[in-house]
Each structure stands twice: as C-alpha cells, then as structure tokens.
Amino acid sequence: MVGTYTRKVLSCLANSKACKMCNLWESKELPAPARVCVRNYKGSSKGMEATMVLELTIQAKYQHRFIVGVIVTDDDSLMRAALKPSYKHLSAMMPGFVQPHATPKEDGKLGAKLQDTGKLPLDVPQP
C-alpha cells in the first residue's frame, strides 16, 4: 500500500499458496520437519489480491492508525465484494436489523435475501 502524498510504502503483505519444502515432504508422504512454512493462503489465486487488500485496509485502521481513502486496482468484482460492509457486523450491532431482500415479487412476497459478500467491519470506512 503506497501513500498518495509521500509515495512511500505504508504497509505491505505477502501471501503464498505454495511451499517447496512442504510439497517435497507431501510428495514423499512423510510429515514435514518443524520449521517456518511460507504457505499462508488457501483459496483461489483470483481471490488472493482481494483478500490481501481487505487485510491491509483493516490493518491500516487498527495497527497503523490511518484510513484508506482510495484503492486503485483493476475493476475486479471480488475486490468490490470483499470491500463492502458486512451485514453480519451490522446485525450484531443493531439487534432489530433485517438483512435487505431482493426486489419484491409480483405476489407481494419478498424475494431472496441479498447475498452478503462484504467482509469489511463497519467501523472501518469503505474505500
């Protein structure tokens, strides 16, 4: 994460899906010896960037005490979905909160609940 005015690195994060040593021991079907493993991410490669930006945004607020205002990335739907506020956090803060539904159907009944893809805590401003 790079600052707008200073153009210096403010925060960084490295994720890895693979570890040569773990892969070697797994191929031999033996337990890996005790050591520090660099594998720290499970999931799709496409979602790795969104997960890292979410973690950096949360770290910025709580650990480094600055707020992320703008994020410049490719227009990826996973990124937008991850950086939305989560209804789960809102329902925990407001007991009477009802999760929004899709538009009502013709018979007047509510449609399915909107999918809650947001992962951003409510006290962290949405960039």
Backbone torsions as a table, in degrees:
resi	resn	phi	psi	omega
1	MET	NA	128.4	-174.4
2	VAL	-115.0	137.3	179.7
3	GLY	-73.3	145.4	-178.4
4	THR	-66.9	-47.8	-174.9
5	TYR	-85.5	-43.0	-176.7
6	THR	-81.2	-25.2	-175.0
7	ARG	55.9	31.8	176.7
8	LYS	-112.6	158.0	179.5
9	VAL	-69.6	124.3	178.5
10	LEU	-96.9	-33.7	-177.0
11	SER	-161.4	149.2	177.7
12	CYS	-146.8	162.0	-177.6
13	LEU	-151.8	138.5	178.4
14	ALA	-122.4	125.4	177.1
15	ASN	-116.3	147.5	179.5
16	SER	-140.8	135.5	177.6
17	LYS	-93.6	-14.5	-173.6
18	ALA	-128.6	154.0	175.4
19	CYS	-141.2	120.7	-176.9
20	LYS	-59.8	-42.8	-178.1
21	MET	-65.5	-45.3	179.2
22	CYS	-62.6	-42.8	179.3
23	ASN	-62.0	-39.3	179.2
24	LEU	-62.6	-48.4	-179.0
25	TRP	-68.9	-35.4	178.0
26	GLU	-67.1	-36.0	178.6
27	SER	-67.4	-28.8	177.4
28	LYS	-87.0	-2.5	-178.3
29	GLU	56.9	41.5	177.1
30	LEU	-123.0	153.2	177.2
31	PRO	-70.2	138.8	179.5
32	ALA	-72.0	144.5	177.4
33	PRO	-67.3	157.9	-179.5
34	ALA	-66.6	122.5	179.6
35	ARG	-168.6	176.0	177.5
36	VAL	-84.8	121.0	-178.9
37	CYS	-97.7	139.7	-179.3
38	VAL	-87.3	-7.9	179.5
39	ARG	-73.2	114.3	-177.8
40	ASN	-136.9	16.5	179.5
41	TYR	-142.2	133.2	173.2
42	LYS	-124.3	130.1	-178.6
43	GLY	144.4	-172.2	-177.6
44	SER	-78.4	152.8	177.0
45	SER	-65.4	-32.4	179.6
46	LYS	-64.7	-37.2	-178.8
47	GLY	-83.2	-7.6	-176.4
48	MET	-63.5	-43.1	-178.9
49	GLU	-63.2	-45.1	-179.5
50	ALA	-63.3	-40.5	179.2
51	THR	-64.3	-41.9	-179.9
52	MET	-67.0	-41.4	179.2
53	VAL	-65.0	-39.6	176.4
54	LEU	-61.0	-47.7	178.8
55	GLU	-61.2	-42.6	180.0
56	LEU	-65.8	-37.7	178.6
57	THR	-65.4	-40.9	178.7
58	ILE	-70.6	-41.4	177.2
59	GLN	-62.0	-37.0	-179.3
60	ALA	-58.8	-43.0	-178.5
61	LYS	-72.0	-47.6	-171.0
62	TYR	-88.7	-38.0	-175.2
63	GLN	-97.4	-41.6	-173.4
64	HIS	-101.6	-8.9	174.7
65	ARG	60.7	45.3	169.0
66	PHE	-137.5	162.1	-176.7
67	ILE	-113.0	133.7	178.7
68	VAL	-79.9	122.2	-177.9
69	GLY	-95.4	-43.7	-175.9
70	VAL	-136.6	139.1	175.4
71	ILE	-119.0	126.7	179.9
72	VAL	-107.7	109.3	178.2
73	THR	-145.8	179.2	171.3
74	ASP	-68.5	158.1	-175.5
75	ASP	-81.1	79.1	-175.8
76	ASP	-99.7	132.0	-178.0
77	SER	-65.9	-31.6	177.4
78	LEU	-64.4	-38.1	179.7
79	MET	-64.6	-47.0	-179.9
80	ARG	-63.7	-39.0	-178.8
81	ALA	-67.6	-41.4	-177.9
82	ALA	-69.1	-31.7	-175.6
83	LEU	-92.8	16.9	173.3
84	LYS	-92.7	150.7	175.4
85	PRO	-63.5	148.7	-177.5
86	SER	-94.1	135.3	175.9
87	TYR	-65.0	-29.6	-179.8
88	LYS	-60.1	-41.5	178.8
89	HIS	-66.5	-39.0	-178.2
90	LEU	-68.6	-40.8	-179.8
91	SER	-68.4	-26.4	176.6
92	ALA	-72.5	-33.1	-179.0
93	MET	-82.1	-34.1	-177.5
94	MET	-121.8	99.5	-175.4
95	PRO	-57.5	-28.7	-178.1
96	GLY	-88.5	2.5	-176.6
97	PHE	-68.4	134.4	176.8
98	VAL	-113.1	128.5	-179.4
99	GLN	-62.2	135.7	-178.8
100	PRO	-60.8	148.4	178.1
101	HIS	-109.8	163.5	172.7
102	ALA	-65.9	173.3	-178.1
103	THR	-57.0	144.8	-179.9
104	PRO	-60.8	147.7	178.7
105	LYS	-77.8	171.9	-178.4
106	GLU	-60.9	-32.0	-178.0
107	ASP	-81.1	5.3	176.9
108	GLY	90.2	-10.4	178.6
109	LYS	-78.4	152.0	179.4
110	LEU	-72.6	145.6	176.3
111	GLY	-75.7	-170.1	179.5
112	ALA	-66.8	154.6	176.7
113	LYS	-65.0	145.3	176.6
114	LEU	-66.5	142.9	-178.3
115	GLN	-69.1	129.3	-179.6
116	ASP	-91.6	92.5	-179.8
117	THR	-97.4	-10.6	-177.4
118	GLY	-66.2	145.5	179.6
119	LYS	-128.5	-0.3	-175.9
120	LEU	-81.3	126.6	175.4
121	PRO	-61.5	151.6	-174.5
122	LEU	-67.6	-25.8	-179.1
123	ASP	-84.0	0.0	174.4
124	VAL	-102.1	117.8	-178.0
125	PRO	-60.2	142.8	-179.9
126	GLN	-75.8	124.8	-179.5
127	PRO	-73.2	NA	NA
